[in-house]
Amino acid sequence: MQLKCTERMAGRNGSFPFALPIKNYNDLRGDDVHVPRILVVVFVPDTLDLWLEQSEERLLMKHCAYWLSLRDAPETTNTTNVTVQLPRTQQFTVDALRSMMLRIGHGGSP
């Protein structure tokens, strides 16, 4: 899993654009890897003090995370970054992670 963080949350048509460095894009794409890879982008509040609340009982992270598999993503001629679209329907939740692990366990993709 490649984990990224951003405070930008503006999206259209049910997805959020995210500029991913070309090295990370190339590391995440392709199906010739033993362990499937995904991109997870955490959207956080603009104010740093609002990102996390932590105590001995809990760790609370504000806003939401979305995931994307770049397994079948095409090669690109870009040299600095590639803007990917994170579907609003793909929240990175406990249930989403369980489903991914079941699919991978049965030989599928995330």
N, C-alpha and C positions, 0 to 999 in steps of 0.2 A: 504494500500500500504506500503510495506517495501522498503525504499529507501536506496541504497548503492552507493558507489562511488569508482572508481578505476582508476588508470592511465594506467593500462595494457590493451592493445587493440589487442593483437595478437590472431587471430582466424583462424580456419581451417574449411573447408567443410561447409561454410556458417553459422558458429556459433562461439560464444565466450565462453570459459570456465570461470566460476566464482566459487570460493570456498566460499560456504555459511556456516556459523556456524550452527551446528546441531540444536540448539534451534530455530533459524530462519527458517530453513528448516521444522521442525516439526510444527511450528506456521503457516506456509503458506500452508501446504499440507492438504488434507482432504476436504470432501464436507459437513461436519456437522456444517458449520458456517452460520450465518444469512447473513452476508455481505461478498461477494466474495473478495478474497485477491489476490494481485499480487506482484511480485518482480520487481522492477525497478532498473536497474544498470546504473549509469551515468559514462561514460568514459570521463575523463578530460585530458588536456595536462600534460606532465611531470613537467612543470614549474608552480609553484603555482601562480605566477603573471599573467599567461595567462588564468586562469580558468574563471574569470568573469570580465565583464565590467559593471559598475553601474553608473547611473546618475538619476536625477529626471524624465527623460523621458523614460528610459528603463533599463532593466536588461538583459544582454546578457551572456549566458553561452556557453562556447566553447566545441566543440565536440558533442557527441550524447548520448542518453539514449535508452536502450532496455528493453523490459518487457517480463515477463514469468509468466504464471499461473502454480502453482504447485498443483492444485486442485486434480489431479489424480496420484500424485507422490507416488511411493511405500514407505513402511517403509524401514528403513535402519539399519544395525548393526553398522554403523560408530558411533564413539563417539565424534569426534571433529568437522568435517565438511563434507559437501557433495559438490562435484563439479557438478554444473548444467550447461547446455548449453543454452546460450541465442541466439536464432535464429536471424541472421542478418536481416531477413525479418520483425521482430517485433520491429521496432523503436517506441519509446514512443513519439508520435506526438499528436497534437491537434486532427487530424482526427482519429487516433487510439483510443484515449481516448473517443471521441464521439461514435465511433462504439462499444466500450466495454460497455459504459453506456446504449446504446440502447439495446444491447443483454441482459444485466443484468435486465433492465427495463421490458423486455419481458420474464423474468424467465430463461434466459440462463446463460452461463458462460462467463467470460471475453474472 
